[in-house]
């Protein structure tokens, strides 16, 4: 099997909050990943790049655009048969990358074409771009970043159903994501069982509540010296991730210019801020939403055996078991990003092919 180019491997992000997100150096956004072999005879898909306006993101205090880039992947034969409708899978990218980089990391279109050639039923895939000024929305609700949770679950679904030949029912919609996208899938899946019928979380980040935080006076000074959200572009990867988390989970409309509360103030950890972050941790949320998760036709969860997020994935697996929520769980050979393209082709798309409802021909 081809070795993945990790450019140094996974590392911890500021005291382990987003451990193992697969970026080796501050500011790095793209990692090289290995791809499964090309499937002979695979038919080409059609890729469309569109803009979708998100009313839910309008007026975000940090100035993120409400006009979002979206990649739509149409199955072979979509243009030829104008009467046929298709289920849709929404696939969410991770932190520090956008939809284009996500597509490259999971080797689309090769993996999608390969999956169809190997028997996966034709479906539409949608890759929305949820990158923000701080490199990631966390797919959360916030006056600072805008409401990306509603963008995915409402605005985007409404647009796709209105412009493509979809099967516009929950039973025919899937939601998947990797890393931050896995977190988004978990979070949104808990809250919107009336919209989606199946979920697949790949190496989800940010599952556990934060009980401690490493106070670094130098980092705090750099963050508090910023005069606008755009100034954060000069910061390191981990520092920007801290801002992204604070913008998503501890927004503060009375705290310009960044409109957020940091977890550290004057060198002291702020328990009230960490409590707000905890309120957004799926392992703290699951007791409230277990009933919603039972409504899904299928739930998938996997993680690499060398991934720093493996322990939290195991905790989510145990929590689902505790509530008797049926799901598939796998630990496969790999790091945070290696073999993810294999999972998309060989596991994720076949999973949705089995669990979503397809129209009768």
N, C-alpha and C positions, 0 to 999 in steps of 0.2 A: 504494500500500500504506500502511496506517495506520502512523503513527510510534509507537514504543513510548515510554512515559513512564519514563525511566530515573532520574529524580530525581538527575541529576548524572553518571550513567554508571558504568562499572566502575572499580575502583581496586585497587592492590596491597594485599595483606594481609601485615603484618609481614614485610618483606624479600622479598615476592613468593611466599611459600609457597603461598598459595591465591589467586593472582592472578586477577582478573576474575570473582569470584563474583557480581557483579551488584548489590551493595548499595552505595549511594552515601554513606551516613552511618552512624556507629557506632550499633549497636542496631537498624538498620532490618532488618525481616524480610520484608516483602512488597514486591514491585515490580509495577508495572503492566505488562502485556504485551499485545501485539497478538494478535488472533484471526483465523483464517480466516473467510470468509463462512459464514453459516448455510446448510447444505445443505437445499434444499427437500424436504419429504416424509420427512425423517429420523424414524425411530420412536424413542420415548423408551426410555432404559435405566432400570434400577432401581438405586438407590444405597442400600446398607446400611452403617450405622456400627456396628461391633462392638468388643468388647474381646477380646484374645487374651492368655492368660497365657503368659509365657515363662520356663520353668524355667532357661534359660540366663542370664537376667538377674537372677535371685533373688540377693539378698545383695550387690549391687554396693556397693562401699565408699563411693561418693559418693551413694548413696541413690536411684538412678534406679528408677522403678517397673517391676516385672516384668509389670504389666498394661498392655498396649499398645493404643492406639487404632489401628484398622484400618478403612479404607474399602474396601468391596467393590462393584464395578460389574458388574451382571449384564446380559447382552445382551437385546435385545427378544425376547420369546417364551420366556424362561427359565421363567416360571411356568406357561405354557400347556402346554408339552410336558414332562411329568414324567419321560419316559424318556431324554431327550437329555442327553448329557454334552459338556463343553466343555474345550478347552485353557485354560490360565491364564497370564497375564503379570503378573509382580510388578514394580511400578514404584517406584523409590526416589527420594525427594526429596533436595534439596540442604541445605547447611549453613544454619543459623539459621532455617529454616522447618520446619513439620510437614506432615503429610499434607493437612490442610485448605488450607493456603496453597499447597501444591504443586498441588492440584486446581484452585485458582483460577488459578494462573500458567499452567497448560496448558489452561485453559478447558474442563474437564470439567464437565458431560457433553457440551457442544456438539461438541467435537472427536471424542469417541468415537462419538457418534451420527452425526456426519458421515462418519466413516470407514466405519461399518457401511453407511450409505446408499449409499456409493460403491463397495461391493463387498467390503469386508473381511469375512472369515468371522466369525461370532459367536464370541466368546471372553469369558472372565471376566477382569477387571482387578482387581488387589489393590494398594492403596496403604497400606503400613504406616507408622506414625509412629515415627521413630527419633530424635526430638529428646531431648536429655538436659539435665541441669542446666547444662552449658556449651554448649548449643545444637546439639549434634551428636555422634553416636556414632562417626563415620567408618566405620561398619559393620565394626568391628574386634573382636578378642578382647582383653579386658582385665578384670582383677579390679576395676579402679576403676569402669569404666562398666558392666560386665557384658559377656557375650559376644553382641554383636549380630550377628556373623557367623553363629553357630549359630542365633540367633533367626530370621533370614531363611531360611537354607537348610534348617533342620530343624523348629523349633517351628511356624513360621508355615505352611510347606508342609503339615505333618502336620495342622494344624487345618483349613486350607482343604479339603484332600482329605477330611477327616472330616465336614465340615458342608455342603459344596456338591457339586453334580454335576460333578465334574472328570473329566478323563482323567488318572489318576494315574501317568503315566509321564514320564520325562525328556524324551522326544521331543515331549511336548505341554506342556512348561513353558518359558516365556521369562522372562528377567530383563533389566530395563532401568533406567536411571537417569540423572539430570542432575546435573552438577557433583559434589558430594560423593556423590550417588547414582550418578554415572558411575564414580567411584572404587570405590564399593561393588560395582557390577556387575562391574568389572574384577577386583577382589580376590576376590570370592566366586566369580565365574565361573572363575577360575584353579583354585580349590580344590575345586569341587563339580560337575564335569562329569557325575557320576552322578545329579545332581538336576535340572539344567537342560539343555535341548537347544539353546537359541539365546540370544544376548546382543546387546544394543544399548546402546552407551555414547554419551551426549550430553554433549559438553563436559566430559569427566572431569577432575577436579582431582587434585592431589597425586600425579601420576605419577612425577615425577623424584626421585631421591635428594637429600637436603639435604647440601651440602658446606660451606656457610657460613651464618652467621646474624648478623644485626645486633644486637649487644648494646646495649640501652637501659637504663641504670641506673634511670631513673624508672619504666619499665614493670616491671622486675624488683622494685623496691621495692613497687609496688602489688600485684603478684601474691603476694609473700611476706608481705604484711600481712594477707591474708585469713585469717579464723578458721574458716570453714566453706565448703563448696562453694556454698551458697546465697548467700553474700556476693558472689559473682562477678556477681550480677545488676546491681550498680552499675557494672561496668566497661564499657569501650567494646567495640565489635564485634570489632576485631582482637585485643584482649587476651583476650577470651573464646574466640576461635578458637585462640589459642595454648594456652589451658588445655584445650580440647577435644582438640587434637592430642596434647598431653602425656598426658592421661588415657587416650587410646586407644593410643598407641604407646610411651610410657615410663611405665607405671604403676609404683607402688612401694607395696606394702602396709605398708611400715615407715615411711612418711612422712606421718603425719597432719598437718593435717586434710584436705588435698586428695588425698593418696595418689597423688602423681605426681612425676616428676623433670622440672624445667624445663631447657630447653636452655642457659640462662645461669645461672651462680652466681657471686656476688660480682663481677659485671661481666665474667666470663670465659666464653666459649663452651665448652660441655662436649662434647668430641668423642664420648664414649661414648654420650651421649644422642642426638646426631645419628646415630650409627651404628644405634641402635635404631629411629629414625625411618626411616632408609634401608632397613632390613630390611622395612619395610612399604610401600615404594614399588614399584608394579607394574613400572616399567622396570628395577628391580633384581631383581624376582621372576620375570620372564618366562622367563629361562633355565631355571629350575627347573620351570616349569609349561607349557612349550611343548607337550609331549605331551598334556596335558589339553585345551589349547585346540584342538588338532586334532580332538578328538572332537565338536565342536559342529557342528550342522547348518547354522548360519549365525551370523556375527558382523557387527554393524554398528557404525560409529564415525563421528561427525560433529562439527563445530565451526563456529562463526561466523567469518567472515573478519576481524571486528573484535574477537574474543575474545582476552583476554590468555592464555588457555590453548591457543591455536592451535598454538604451537610444540611443546608437549608431546604434543598429539594427533598431530602429524606424526611425532614420535619413536615413538609407539606403533604407528602405521601402518607405519613403517619396520621396527620390530622384528618385527611380524607378517609382513611381507614377507620379512624375513631368514630366518625359519623356514619359509617357504612355507605359512603358515596363511591359508587363503582367507578373505577378509572384504570388506565394502563400506566405502569411505571417502569422505567428502564434506566439502568446505569450502563453506559456503553463505553468502549475504549476511546478515550479522547480528552483533549483539553477543553477550554471554553469555546474555542472556535473550530478546532480541527474536527473533521467528520460531520460538521453540521450540514453541509451540502448533501452528504450521503443520507442523513436523517430526513431531510426534506423530500428527497426522491423516493427513498425506500420505506419510510415510516409515516411521515406527516401527511403527504398527499394520499397514500393508500388508506390511512385512517379516516380522512374525510370522505374518500370514495365509499367507504363502508358505512359511515355513521350518518351522513347527510341524506336527505330525501331527494331523489332525482325524479324528474317527470317521466311518466311512461311514454315510450315512443309509439 
